[in-house]
Every structure is written in C-alpha cells, then in structure tokens.
Amino acid sequence: MNRSLLPVLVLAGAATPALAAESGGGMNPVAVTMFVAIVLVTLGITYWAARRANSADQFYAAGGQISGFQNGIALAGDMISAGALLGLAGLICASGFDGLIFAVGYATGLPFVVFLVAERLRKLGRYTVADVLATRLSETPIRIFTAVATLVIVMFYLIAQMVGAGQLIRLLFGLDYLYAQVLVGALMIVYVMFGGMVATTWVQIVKAVLLLGAGLAISLLVLARFGFDYNALVARAIAVHPKHEGMMMPQAYAGSIWQSVSLGMTLMLGTAGLPHVLMRFFTVPDARAARVSVFWAVMCQSGFFALIFVLGFGALAIVAGDPAYLDAKGAIRGGGNMATIHLSHALGGHTLMGLVSAVAFATILAVVAGLTLTGASAVSHDLYARILGRNSATERSEIRVSRLATVGLGLLSVLLGIAFQSQNVAYMISLAYAVSCSSTLPLLILALYWRGLTTRGAIAGGVTGLVGAVLLTVLGPPVWVKVLGNPAPLFPLDPPTLVTMPLAFLTAIAVSVMDRRRAPSAAMAPALSA
Amino acid sequence: MSVERSPLHNPNDDLPQARLGWIMAAIQTLIYAAFVGTFIASPATMTTPIAPGMAVTVATVFGLLCILSTMVLTGTYVLLANRMTAR
C-alpha cells in the first residue's frame, strides 16, 4: 500500500458519486455561477488570443511576448495541479505526513530548472525541447525520439488528469462522467486550437491566481479557527488521526532505503524533464526573463506547498474529526479528494465551497490545456514541420497541422478518459515522472553541459531510459500488483527512477564515447551546422 | 581534445553563472537529501516534538525550512546571475 504514493496526485481515488446534497453536488448556486463565469472568462481570453495566434511563433510561444512575471505565474499554475490542491489534503487525512513528503519533494524540483536548465533552454530553443537538442545533434533522429518521449509523458499525464477530472466534476457539480469528459475535452480543444500558447498561458495565469487566493484564504481561516496557534492545529490533527502520533512518520519513507531514495529522487528531478514545463521558457523574450520567470514560479509554488502544511493538517483536524463529513465507515465522504472541498464548506459554508470547487475546475482545465498544447507542438513542429514535411511545410500548413493535432489529441484523451473510467490510473503520473527523469532530463543535461554527447549516444540513452521506465513500472508495484492483481511485484521500486535514470546517463555516455572513438569528427559536424 | 577548442561549439558554456547554477543545485540537493536521509536513517529524530509537550515535530519544521530554502536559493541565484550578466 505504501509504495505508490506518487500517483495520489492523480486525483483518481475510488470516488463515489453519492454525495449528500448538503455538502456538495450540483445544486450549489455559487459553484455553478463561478463555473459558468470561469468558462466565459476563459473563452473570452481565447477569443482575444485567437486574433493573435496566427503565426507559428504566436501559436507555440506566444510570440515570446509573455513577461517574466506573467510566465512565472503561469509556470506555477502548470506545477500546481488539482491533485496538489485536493489530493495532498486527502492524502494527509488518510496517511498523515505522507502528504507533506510530496509537498516538500515537488517544491524542490523547480529551483533545479532555474539553476541548470531554463536560461540555456531559452537561448538555444524556439518552440520545443527538440529544438534545443537539434542544435547539437543530428536533427531527424533526435526530433523523432524527443517527440515520442514528449507524447508518452503528455498522454499518460493527460489520461490521469482526464479520469481525475471526470470523477471530480461528477462529485462537484453532479455532472455525469461522460458529459464531464466531453466538456473538459471540448474546452481544452477550443483554448489550444484557437488561442494557442497565448490563451493557454492566460488561462493558466487566471487559474494560478484563483488557486493561490483560495489556498491562502482557506489556510488563514484554518489558523483563525485555532487562534493562530499552529501547534494547537497540529495537536488537534494528531488527536483526530487514528494513528495519532504515528501519523507523523510518513509511510513513504518507512519501507526500504532504495524505495525511499528512488521516490525522493523522482519528486525532485521529475519536474526538470516535463515537456509542458520546459516549453514555458520559450514564451519569454530572453534568457534573463526565463530566469526571472522561474523566480516568481518558485515563490508561488513553494508558497502554495508551504500552505499545504496548514491546509492539510486543517483538513485532518476539522473535516476528519467531524461526523458530518464522514461516511458510515468513518472515511471522508466522496473520497479523499473531497477533503479540501469539505474543509472549505466547514470554514465558509456554501459560498466558499462553491468558490473552491470552481477553482478546482479551472485548475483541471488549465493543466489539460497546457498538456495538449505541448503534445500538439511535438506532432506539428517536430514530426511534421521538421521531418515529414521538411520540404513542403509552410508556416500556414504547420499551424494547420498543430490544430489538427490538438483536435486529435483532445478526442483521443476523451476516448481514453472514458475507456479508463473505472481503471486504476494512479500509476500514470508516476510513469510520466519516471519517463521524464529517465529520458528527457538526462538528454537535456548532457546536451547542455557535455560536449562529448553524440546523436547515437543520446538516442541509445534516451531509448534505454524510456523503455526501462515503462517496463519496470509495468513489472513493479503500480501495474503488476495494483492493476494486474499479482501478489508480488517482479521489480520492487515504484517509481523505478533510481535504476533507470543512472542507466540512461551511463548508456548515453558509454555509447557517445565509443561513437567518438570510432569516428572523431562525428561529434563536431552537427555543432558546426547549428 | 580538438573538439573542445572549437569556438563555434557551444557559446552557452561561457555563461558566467554556469558554475553558480551547479553550486546552487548542489546546495539544494544537500538540503533535500538531508530531509529524506534523516527520515531513512533516524525516523525517531524526525518524529520527535520540537519541544517537550509540543505537537509540532522536527520533520514539520525541517520540511517547511526545506520549502523556504527553495525560495531563498532561487532568489539568491537570480540576484547574483542578473548582476553577473548585466556587465
């Protein structure tokens, strides 16, 4: 049970649709009003952005016109998914300190992006991560590989978000799962297809501001209820949790050392290889703005994760201790993801609960839009414009392909969201992070910092990491045990990063060294042509 | 190595803040590794209250400091790097 905590952020709990009317459901007028307002505002943004999103530069990178501050807020929005707002508090209610392990781990990821990646990325690239790698390496193979890795990460992430979104919207607004899928799918297609990166960024900014405001308001109300005495809050949380003091020891770090290290590594390093996060750095004018944007993103993101220390314990102390929010078995009504929603109801009645529900909905929309845009860019820019249609593609045809790809990815994710409705998709986020740590991140770090990297080495290392991460996740606890129902995993670690990331680095380095020994000029040629 | 002398190779390697970036990344890793490592090596330390009779544990404060360190380190890096590149 304790192995697969990473995926909790998926939001895909065993959610039951039966939510009593007095604390949720579709009849909350504030929730519905806010929900409609968010849809209208975001569509308005898209309409405004659509007039600008007619060049490739606008579509993929908002013309490089987003300021560092704006991009920072949007980046924080990309990082804080609905899983962070709802999933972490639910996890704290269920297993105590574990939720905070994730808050700390995710918070440490973004600084890495500014220290090592952001500025170089902005200097070398235009629209996608593959642009950066292609400045150093032979273009066709590296673009194909990077596009595949991007699509793998984006699709797993997207399916997990869609399934979580369907269940959440059903709980929050009483909307049928199928309609929820179609609604989220349709809105995200509209944002991305017509508004490109401009609309996606502004939707993300609106959501981030709402999310930070909601998190701050709930946290202050929680503290106010305990007379602004944090110790009293924690004491109450300990008293409420069935394990009492025992809940302050995270189960995530109670198993084997290797398991703890592998999880810790993944939480910290996964961020720096996520393509939808990296793509944000192409929206700002220069490397300095890229640096400034991560500064603001870190302030917002870390601030939010620090609030989880109040909000999470608050949910435990207030919601998990109140029979009104519990079902017959003493579990949180509607599942762990409802903990934050119940908390807002306990603190501010229907009004606050409606606001927070709508913010959760905005969060889902913004995250799926960012993912779809990233996937569509991999198809239209890397695969179509630079490879398949290298000789015939024009800017117009490239944008047309990216819009088609947006519709294709949107439809695919709705279909997969429906197909996986009753499946355990918790492993998918874990898998996306493991693939990010084991394929895109090693290639990016080596390409940016090691002159010896050759194309063959990069592909060998990337493929090893990608295949290794997928294979070992299937053979490990998240799929082999939790999905396929086998009693014991064939591979013990979840996520497998501790094995697959070093393997990817070593393979890339070893093959590059052998490659250069055989043909010393091979390493130089692409650099000269860049 | 002849490759390294190629002036066309990778102009980014000359960014003055490159070394600073690695130093900051190392400090961040150390802080986070200390947080995870103490949980692995000595869970009892992490679950001890910060003062007798208190509910807040060492890990709670350590975790918050870890999060605070991301803000301080990033802020320091951005200030220094902006100064370095403003020549």
Interface residues (C-beta under 8 A of the other chain):
Chain A: F97 L100 I101 A103 V104 G105 A107 T108 L110 P111 F112 V114 F115 L116 E119 R120 K123 L124 R136 Y230 N231 A232 V234 A235 A237 I238 E245 M248 M249 P250 Y253 A254 I257 S260 V261 G264 M268 A287 R288 R291 V292 V294 F295 V298 M299 S302 G303 F305 A306 F309 L448 Y449 R451 G452 P520 A523 M524 A527 L528
Chain B: S2 V3 E4 S6 L8 H9 N10 N12 D13 L15 Q17 G21 W22 M24 A25 Q28 T29 I31 Y32 A33 F35 V36 F39 I40 P43 M46 T47 M54 A55 V56 T57 A59 T60 G63 L64 C66 I67 L68 T70 M71 L73 T74 G75 Y77 V78 A81 N82 T85
